[in-house]
Amino acid sequence: MNRSPRVEIVYCTQCRWLLRAAWMGQELLSTFAEELGEVALAPGTGGVFQIRVNEELVWDRAEREGFPDIKELKQMVRDRIAPQRDLGHSEKK
């Protein structure tokens, strides 16, 4: 069974990070419309903000002491689901 890539964003409801998580999910879905199968938003507590691609943790706010820049996030996701893909103006030079 060939499953399309899945991104999960776990956000803290106490910190009211739903809008940030939803915006990041929207950006990923817009950029990777053909490659992604799903972006899931999962509520959590205790200051959590984690992003997983196919269950691999790619960002943890606690470890990295902050949130990813959207450009950085798109590159991390691209590297895992479509490494040959050019992100155009979002690409690191």
N, C-alpha and C positions, 0 to 999 in steps of 0.2 A: 504494500500500500504506500503510495507516494503522497505524503502530507505536505501541504504548503507551509512555509515558514510562519511561526507564531511569535509575536512579541507580547510580553506581559509587563505592564507597569503597575507596580504596587505602590500606593500612595497613602499618606497619613491623613485620615479623616479629621483627627483632632487639630492638625495643622492647617486644614482646609486647602490641601494641595490638589484637589480634584481638577480644578481648571488648568493647572500647570500640566498634570498628567494627560488630560483630554487634549490640550493643545499639542503636546508632544506626539500623542497618538495620531492626531489629525495630520500633522506634518509628515509623519512616517507613512501613513496611508496615501497621502497625496504624492509623495516622492516615489514610493514603491508600490504603486497601484497594481502593477502586473506581477510583482514578485511575492508580496505578502498575502498570506491566507487569512490572517486574523491579527488584530491588536486588541488585547484584553486589558481592561482597567480593573484592578483588584483593590478594594479598600483594606487598609491596615491601620495600625495605631503605633504610638510610641516614636513618632518622627521618622518612620520608614519611608524611603523612596528608592525603590530598586527597579531595575530594568533587566529583563531576561529576553534572550533570543533563543528560541527552541530550548528552553529550560537552562541555558547557560547564562549565569549572572554576568552582565557586561557593565553594570553601573550600580553602585551602592553609595547613597549619599553619606552614610556614616563613615565609610572607609575613605571616600574622596573628599569629604568635608564640603559638600555642595552639590549643585545640580549640573548636569552636562549642558554645554552650549549646544544649540540645536544642530549646528554644523558638525560638531564632534560626534553627536549621537547618530546622525545620518551616516557618517563615515564608519562608525562602529557596526551599525546594522548592515550597511552595504558590504563590509568586509566579510560578514558571516553568511549573507544570503545571496549576494550577487557580486563577487569580487571583481569581475571584469567590467562592471558598470561604471561609467563616468558620471560624476555628480555635477559636472559643469561648473558653475560659479561657486558651488559649495565645496569644491575640491581643494585640498591643501596644495599649495604651490611650494 
